[in-house]
Amino acid sequence: MQRLSLFIVAGLLSFAGAVSASSFIASTDTIGSSLANTSESTSDATSNIGNDKVILAAKSDAASFVGSAGELRGVNLEAALSHIRQQLPTLEATDMQLAEAILAL
């Protein structure tokens, strides 16, 4: 009888462990998928403008802008910021965020 109880307890524990593991995997899969979708939509928006000559010409000015905490604003950066806002009118980003994005291209 004691052996049977031991097998039942062991079986219940292994079942509970399997359920917890599958729940953890499902949660992490959901979170990972959500992050991937966010990353893909951001990549889609930036890949459209990432090959633009106006944007690429602003890299040096963007570096100066970011390095000076927004104090130095070059002509090429101003042109790129204006161009980005014309191409993506619904984009809500600060000049600093856009300058950092230009540097990341």
C-alpha positions in Angstrom: 0.0 0.0 0.0 2.8 2.4 0.9 4.4 1.7 -2.5 1.2 2.5 -4.4 0.9 5.8 -2.5 4.5 6.6 -3.4 3.9 5.9 -7.1 0.7 8.0 -7.1 2.5 10.9 -5.4 5.5 10.6 -7.9 3.0 10.5 -10.8 1.2 13.6 -9.6 4.4 15.5 -9.0 5.7 14.7 -12.5 2.4 15.7 -14.0 2.4 19.0 -12.1 6.0 19.7 -13.3 5.0 19.0 -16.9 2.0 21.4 -16.7 4.2 24.1 -15.1 6.9 23.7 -17.8 4.4 23.9 -20.6 2.7 26.9 -19.1 6.2 28.6 -18.8 7.0 27.7 -22.4 3.6 29.1 -23.7 4.2 32.3 -21.7 7.7 32.9 -23.1 6.6 32.0 -26.6 3.8 34.6 -26.4 6.2 37.3 -25.1 8.8 36.4 -27.6 6.3 36.6 -30.5 5.1 39.9 -29.3 8.6 41.4 -29.2 9.4 39.9 -32.6 6.3 41.6 -34.1 7.2 44.9 -32.6 10.7 44.6 -33.9 9.5 43.7 -37.4 7.2 46.6 -37.6 9.9 49.0 -36.5 12.3 47.4 -39.0 9.8 47.8 -41.8 9.4 51.5 -41.1 13.1 52.2 -40.9 14.1 49.9 -43.8 12.0 52.0 -46.2 14.0 55.1 -45.3 17.3 53.4 -44.4 18.6 53.5 -48.0 17.6 57.1 -48.7 20.6 59.3 -49.6 19.3 62.3 -47.6 19.2 60.1 -44.5 22.6 58.5 -45.0 24.2 61.9 -45.6 23.0 62.9 -42.1 25.0 60.3 -40.2 27.8 62.6 -39.3 25.5 65.4 -38.2 23.4 62.9 -36.2 26.5 61.7 -34.4 27.3 65.4 -33.5 23.7 65.9 -32.4 23.6 62.9 -30.1 27.1 63.5 -28.8 26.3 67.1 -27.9 23.0 66.1 -26.2 21.1 68.0 -28.9 23.2 71.2 -29.0 24.7 70.8 -32.4 22.2 70.6 -35.3 23.8 70.3 -38.7 22.2 71.1 -42.0 22.1 67.5 -43.2 20.4 66.4 -40.0 17.8 69.0 -40.3 17.1 67.9 -43.9 16.9 64.3 -42.8 14.6 65.0 -39.9 12.3 67.0 -42.2 12.4 64.3 -44.8 11.6 61.5 -42.3 8.6 63.5 -41.0 7.3 64.0 -44.5 7.7 60.3 -45.4 6.2 59.1 -42.1 3.8 61.7 -40.9 2.3 59.4 -38.2 5.7 58.7 -36.6 5.9 60.1 -33.1 9.6 60.4 -32.3 11.8 63.1 -30.9 14.7 64.6 -32.8 17.0 62.7 -30.5 15.3 59.4 -31.2 15.4 59.9 -34.9 19.1 61.0 -34.8 19.9 57.8 -32.8 18.0 55.8 -35.4 20.0 57.4 -38.2 23.2 56.4 -36.4 21.9 52.8 -36.2 21.5 52.5 -40.0 
